[in-house]
Every structure is written in C-alpha cells, then in structure tokens.
Amino acid sequence: MSYFEKVRVRVAPSPTGDPHVGTAYVAVFNSAFARQHGGDFILRIEDTDQQRFVRSSEEQIYEGLKWLGLDWDEGPDKGGAMGPYRQSERLSIYKEKSAWLVQQGKAYHCFCSADRLNQVRNEQRQSGLMPGYDGHCRNVSKDEAEQRIARGERFVIRLKTPDEGATSFHDQIRGQIDINNCQLDDQVLVKSDGFPTYHLANVVDDHLMKISHVIRAEEWISSTPKHVLLYEAFGWEMPVFAHLPILRNPDKSKISKRRNPVALNYYRKKGILPEAMVNFLALMGWSFGEDREIFSLDEMSSRFRLEDVHPGGPVFDQVRLSHVNQKYIGGLTEKAFVKFLREEWFSEERLSPLYSLFKDRLESFDQLADKADFYFLGGLDYRQLSLLPKGKSASDLKMMLSGLSELFDGLHDWGEASIQAVMDQHRADIEWKPRDYFMTVRLVITGRKDSPPLAESLTAVGKDMVRFRIRQAAEYVLSSEA
C-alpha cells in the first residue's frame, strides 16, 4: 500500500525578497494539478537561509499568490494537520532526523574548516578534477567525533554518498535521469549554525507532509539525486518528480531581475489582470490545444497532464503577456472594468502616496493628471530628455545607472531615508556633482525636472518600477550611442 493517500503538492518559496514570477509559474502548475485530482495544494515557507531572510517577504508572498487567485489548502497562515509550515519552526524535527542518520552510520560529523575546504577545491581544480568534498572526516570514529564536539569544535553533518554506481530517478516530464555518483560529494545536511540545508529540510518536509508529487523548476534536477539518496537512507517511499522548464528571455538566457522585471508586484502595478497573468504563465511549456490561447485555471485543470509539458525553455515574452492581457481587458464587462480600476488602479492604497507628493504642488485638481503621470506610467519616453550631464560620457552614465541598479536590487527597506542614503553614498563613491547625479536620477525615474522630492518620488513609484526604468534608461543610452 502506498504511503501517499491522495495527491498532495506544494509550492515552497524562500522569503528572500520580492515574490518572483517563477514562484507564481510553479504555483500555477501545482494548483492546476491539485485541482484536477481533487488533491491538496500546500504553501510552505522555506526560511532556513538566515543570511538572505527578509522579514517582509513572507507577507508579500501571501499577497502575490492571493492576487493571482491561487489559494492553498494548508500553510503558515491557515494551519493544517501536517504543520508547522515554516521551516524555521521545524528545527527540532531536522535535528532528530539528522541524528538518526548519524546513529545509523548513514551520515557523519565533519570538522573541516572553510580554509581547508577552499584549499582542497583549489587543488582539485588545478588537477582538472571536479571540485567536491574529499571525505576527510568520513571515517572519524563516533567517540572521536563526540570528544571534538564536547571541546566546542564547529562541525557540519554530511550524508555518506556511494562512491560508485549511479543514482537514477524518473521524471514525469523528462523520463529517466541517471547521475553518476562520482559527480556527487558527501552533501551537507546540517550547517555549522545548526540550521538544515535545503536538501535535508526539503526531503524531510515533503515526506512528513505526504507530498505525492514534487513539481518544481528544472534548476533542481541536479539536486534531485541527492534527494533520492536521502529518501533511500531514510527508507521512505519517493514522490513523483516533475521538473518544469525554466522561464527564459527571448535570447534564451534565464530570466533574472538584472535583465527584466521578475517581481510579481511590478506586473500588478503595471496593470496586468491577475487572470491574464495566470493564463500567460500556464502557456509557459504547456498548450491547451485546439489553437486556444485564452483559458481559465479551472479550464486548464480539466485537461492538464504533466506528460504534456514541453521541457524546452519557454520564453517569458513581454509582448505576448501584453497581448494576453489585452484580450482579458477586452472581455471585461463595464462593471468589471470600473471595479478593477477602483480596486487596483485608483484604490485608497494606491492613491494615498499622492497626498504628500502633491498637496502643496496643486492649484487645482485638473493639474494632477499632468504632474502625476510618472506615478501611473510604466515605461517612460526618454527621447525628448537630455539624460547626459555636461562633461559626462555615455559610458559614465551607463556605469552610474548600472551601479545604482545593483544597489537598489539589494535594498530591502524601500523607504525615503534608506533610498536617500544609498544615493548619497553612491554619488560620493563615483564622485559625481550633486546636481548632475540627482537631476539624472530624477529624469530617469520621473521623466521631468520638476517632480516632488526625489527620494519621496522613488518611494511612491516603487522599487520594481524604479529598477525597470533604470534598466530602460540604460538601454536607451546604449541604443543612442550605437
């Protein structure tokens, strides 16, 4: 009798920043599969990476998925019989499971320092070998390990990986996949800070939550043999694996925030209807058939099969997304059209920032549409603007924009003080005059010289749109120089 009583799938984002369209993409396919089989869709928060953890990100994940209409049956906010659903609240479980593996001789304590590991990897590279752990602590006796732990030595716990043979698994989309064990090293299961690695927590959670089908992005294919070995070490029945193709740019490179907008919130602010976004994501690697492009999630669920997903990299085409969105806008009733504008475009939350920006800058409200156009627009037209400060080259401007974009990418506290501090430091570092620097940023973000205070304007426009306009301006500079 199978361990899995029914279809149970999950999406397991990490709260490390703005919710990604890739998370939504995986969630759409998991949700459709669960609906089709009358199963459960679980939301799990994988927050064991404490260095990259962003406290506000979890709430943004909830909001983003709810905006898309992707509801879940169990999760941190809803509870459920197999929780808790935050990994940081399951540390005692991982500790127990890793201790059992050590006791059974299937894992061991490793005391190697970071310096030693770096030296080993460098020597392996110089010898033309694949970098990996050399098994130095693999045969440390249990007594010696306990003594070293008692002395306060730092350690990690590693899984004993077979030296020979291959690890195989069946992928529901890609078929049989075989990985030679010589390509796998003794993976770390528990880090020196006591937190589990993704691999241990993922397998333990999927098993204890009875996840029957692991549907995730193809970037995890290389990790799956490690997970298979863990299932075997524990003696657990494995779920069905299915790896969805990675979303790509038109040039086939993997989508990333440094090239194109990838945050869900950007598309929401841009005015993409949630139903259109779900429909568009469903077209990434899968086809409804009958030459049909427009369909609902329920309609997708009625005929979706994992075997029909095409493994080739689907293109996240902004033009196609706009086309799909136009079809949905055109299909709205007048009542639905007005309702969307009220609830999304002219909601109290969206209009509130205009108060501080313009209350002292308006003589009458008919001036608002002109003065606040930058707040509502997506991309800007730079052709009538002179972005290049006197004495600066196009190369100078590109470097300035690139540097600012990188700094904003890593800024999680999107508030006036933080934004101003980043700009002040960046300007000083690149030694631009204040007028040249801040006027350039003002033109890039607002398209005008007479906007409200700059940091306040950037805060209101929002991080995702600011990053998009910086990229857009950099591309304009490149095209103008060509």
N, C-alpha and C positions, 0 to 999 in steps of 0.2 A: 504494500500500500504506500502511495506517495506521501511524503511529508507535507506537500502543498495541497491544501484542501480546496483552494479556489484560486483564480487569477488575482494576483496582487502585484502591483507595480509601484514604482516610486520615482520621484524626482528629488535630487539631493544637492541643492545648491550650497555653495560656501558664501557666507556673509562677508565678503572681502571688498565690496564696492558696489557700484550701481548694478542693478539687475540686468543681465545680458540677454540679448535676443537669442543666444544659443541655449540658455536655460529655458526660455519660452518655447523654442523649437522642440527640444526634447520633451518638455511637458505636454505639448500638443499631441505628440505621437503616443506618449504613455497614457494620456487621458482617453484618446480615441480607442486604444486597445482595451483599456479597462471597461469603457462603456460597452464595447462590442460584446465582451464576455461576461457582463454583469459582475465585474470584479471590483476591487478596491484600488483607489489611487491615493498614495501616501505622499505627504510632504515631509521630508527630513532635512534638518539643518545641520550641515557638516562644519562645525565651528571649532575644530581642534587645532587649526593653524592660527595660533595666538598672535604671531607676528603680523599677520595680514588681516586680522579680525577688525571689522568696522561695526561698531555697535548699532548704528542706524540702519545698516544694510538689511538686517532681517525683516524689519517692518516694511522696507521698500520692496523686498521680495514678495511679501504678502500682497501689498498693494498692486504690484505689477501683474501678478498672476490673477488676482481678482478682477482687475481691469479687463483682462482678456477673457474673463468668464470661465477660467479653468479652476473649478472648485475641487477640493480634495476631501477625502473621507476621514483621514486621520492626520494629525500634525501637531506641532507645538502649541498652536492656538486653539486646537479643537480637542486635543487629547486622543485617547484610544487605548485599547486593551494591550497594545504591544509597545507602549512608550517606556521611558520618555523619548521624545523625538528630536531632541538636541543632543549632539554627541558629547558636548561638554558636561551633560548631566548623566552620562553613561560610563564615566571613567572607571568606576568600581567593577563594572562588567568586563571592560577590556583588561583590567588588571587581573581579574580572576581567570579569564581565558588565556592570557599570555603566560601566567604562572602555570597553568595546566600543561601548556605546550612544553615549557621548560622541564617540568616534572616528568613528562613522558619522553624526554630526550629528543623532542622534535624542534626545539628552539634552544638558544643558549645566550648567556650574557657576554657582551663584547665590550672590552675596556679600551679599545684603541682610541687614541687621541685624534683630533681633527688634523694635526700636523702629520701624524703617521699616515693617515688615510690619504692625504694630499700627496705625500711623498710616494706612496705605493702607486697611486694613479698616474703620477708623472712618469715614473719608471716604466709602467705598463705602456703608456703612450709612446715613449721613446723606443720601446722594443717592438712597437707595431701591434700590441695586444689591445683587446677591448678593455677599457677601464672597468674595474669592479673590485669588490672586496675579496681579499686573498685567503680568507678563512683562518686568519692568525689566531683568533680566540676560540675556534670551533672545538678544540679538544681540551680546553681548560676544564679541570675537574670540578665537580659540584662543590667540594669542600673548599678548593682554592677560590672559586667564584664567591662563595659566601663570606670568606675571610676578607676578600678585597672590597666587597660591598660594605661589610662591617667597618672597614677602615675609612669609608667615605668616598671611595673611588667612583667616579661617574661612569655610567655604563648605558648601553642600549641593549635591547633584546632583538636577536636576529633569528630568522627561520632557517633551518637546515635544508638547503635545496639540493636535490640529487645532482651528482657530478656528471652523470652520463644519461643517455637516452633523450627523450623529448617529452614535452608536455603538450597535450592536444585538447582541443575543445571544438564543439560545433557551434558555429554562429548562424543564427536563423536567417540572416541576410546574406552572409558571405560563404557559408559552407564550412568545411573542415579547415581548421587552422592548426598548424604544428609549429612549435618553437623548440629549438634545441636547448637543452638545459645548460649547455656550456655558455649560452648567451645570458643566463640568469645568474645573479650572485645571491648571496645569502641576505635577502632583503631585511631591512629594519622593520620591526613590528611595533616597538615601543621606543620613543625618543628619550634622550637623556633627561628631559624635563618631566618625564612620566606620562606624557600625552601619547596616544597611539598614532601611528602613521595612518594615512588614508587607507592603506591596504588592509590592515587588521580591522580597523573600525568598520570599513565598508562591508567586509565579509561577515563579521560578527553581527552587524546590524541587519544586513539582508537576510541572514539565516533566522535570527530571533524574531524578525518581523515577518517571516514567511513570505519573502518576496519571491514570487514564482518565475518572473521574467525580468531580467535586468536589461532594460532598453536605454542605452546611453550613446554618447558620441564616439566616433571611431578612434579618437585620440587615446581611449582607454584600452584599445586592443592589445597594446604592448604590455599592459599591466595585468591583463586577464590571466595569463599563465601563472602569475604569482598568486592570483586569487584562487585558481584551480588547485594549486598546491596547498593552499590554506584549507580549502574545503576538504581535500583528501587527508590532511594532517588531523583535522578535527573529526573526520569520519562522517561528514554531513553530505546530504544529497544536494547536488548542484542545481541552481536555477537554469532556465533557458537564457542564453546570452544573445543579444542582438545589438549590433553597433551601427548607429545611423551615420551617414556620411557627414563630414564636416562642411559647414557653410563656407562658401568661398567668394572672393571678389571676382569681378569679370576677368581679371588676369590669372585666375585660378589660385591666387595666394589665399591663405586662411584669413577670414575677416578678423580685424582687430581694431581697437579703439584709436590706434595711431593712424589708421588709414581711412576709416569710415565710421559713422555713428553706429554703435552697437548697443547702446543703453536703451532699454525699453522706454524710459521716461522721455527720451528725445523724440521718439515716434508719437508718443501720446501728445506731447506739446506741439508737435508738428501738425497735428490734426488728423492722424491716421485713425480710422474707426477700429475698435478692437476686433470686430468680426472680420474686417478686411485683413488685419494682421494675422489672425488665426488661419484664415483661408490661405494667405500667402505662404505662411510657414508650412502648411500642410502640403503645398506644392513642391517643397524642397526635397526632392528624391522620391516623390510618390505622385501618382496620377490617378485621378478619379475615374478616368476612362470616358468614352463617348465624346471625346474632344471637349469635355466640360471643364471650365476653369473656375466657375463660381459655385461654391457649395458651403454648407454649414458644417460645424463639428459633428452634429448628430448624423448628417448625411455621410460624412467621412467615416464615422464609426460603423455605419451599416455595411460597408464593403472593404474596410481596411484589413490588409494582411501584411504581416512583417515580411513575408517572402516576396511581396511585390515592391518593396523599397529598392530603388536602384542605388548600388553602392558608389557610383561616380559622384564627384563633388558638385552639389547643386550650387548655382550662382545666386547669391543674395543681391538681386538686381533692383536697385532703387527705382528704375524706370518702370519695371513690372509691378513693383509694390504700389507705385502711384496709380498705375493703370487699374489694378485690382481695387484700390481704394475708391477711385472714381466710379467704378461700377457699383460699389456699395452706396456711395453718396447719391448716385443717380436713382437708386432703388428705394431711397428713404421717402416716407410719406411727409407731407408738410409738418405734421405734428411731431414726427420723429426728428426731422431736420431741426426744428426750433428747440426741441428738448435737448438734443446734443449740444447745440450752441449754448444754451443756458447752463447745462450741467458741466460742460467741459471747457468751452472756449470763453464764455463770459460768466463762469462760476464766481462765487464770492472769493474763493481761494485764489483764483487766477487774477481777479481784478484788484484785490487788496494791495498788492505792491504799487499800483499806480497812484495810490493816495500820497505816499511820501515822495514819490518821484515827481509828481506834477501839481500838487495842491498849491504850490507857490509860483507855478510857472504858467498857469492858465488865466486868461482874461475872460474866456467863455468856453463852454464845453465843446463848441464846434472846432476848437483848435486841437482837441485831443487826438483825433484820428491822424493828423499830420505829425504832431510831436511824439506820439507813442507808437508810430509804425514799426520801429525797430523791435519793440517788445512783442509784437504779434507775428512778425515776419519770420520765415525760416532762413533761407539764404539771402544774402544782400548782393546788390549790383555795385561793383567797385569801379566800373568803367568811367564814371564821372568824378571819381575821387582821386586825389593825389596822395597815395599812401606813403610814398618815399620821401622821408625828411631830407632837407637840403644837406648835402655833404655825405649822404649815406648811399651805398650801392644796393642793388637788388640782392646781392649776396649777403650784405649786412642785415637787410630786412628779413630775408629767409631764415638766417640764423637766429635773429631775435624772436621771430614767431615760433620757430621750432623749439627754442629753449623755453619760451613761456608756455607753450602747449604741454611740454613734458612736466613742467612744474604744476600746472593745473591738473594734469592727469593724476598726480599723486596727492592732491589736496582734497581731503575728505570733509573738512569743516568749511563748507561753502558759505561763508559769511563775510560781511564787509571788512572786518578787521583782518581776517586771515588772507583775503584776496589782496587787500592793500599791502600787507606785509610781504606777500610773495612778489608783488610787482615792484615794491621799493627795493627789495634785496636783488631781484633780477636786474633792475635798471642799474643799480650800483655795480653789480658784477660785470656787466657788459659795457659800463662807462658811457651810457647814453645820457644826453642832457634831459632833464625832467620834461621840458616842453615837447621835445621830439618824441620821447618814449610814450608819454601818456596821451598825446594827441594821436599818435599812431594806433594805440590800443583803442582809443575812443572811436576812431574812424572804422577800424576793423570790426568792432562789436556793434556799434550803433549806426554806422554809415553817415554820421553827421558830426559837425563840430560843436553843436550847441546842446548836447544832451544833458540830462541831470548828472549829479556827481558820479564819477566813473565807477568806483567800487560798488556803489549802490545800484548802478545800472547793470553791472555784471551779475550781481547777486540776483536781481529780478529776472534777467534774461535766462539764467540757469546754467549750470555747469556744462550740460551736454550740448546746448546750443552755442555756448561760448566756444567750446572746443571745436565744434563744427565750423563756426565762422572763421576761427584762426586757420584751420586747415584750408578752408575755401579761399581765404586771402592769400595764403602761401601758394596755392595752385594758380591763382590769378597772377601773382608776381612771376611765377615760373613761365606761364604762357605769354606774358607780356615781354619777357626777356628773350623768348625764343625767336 
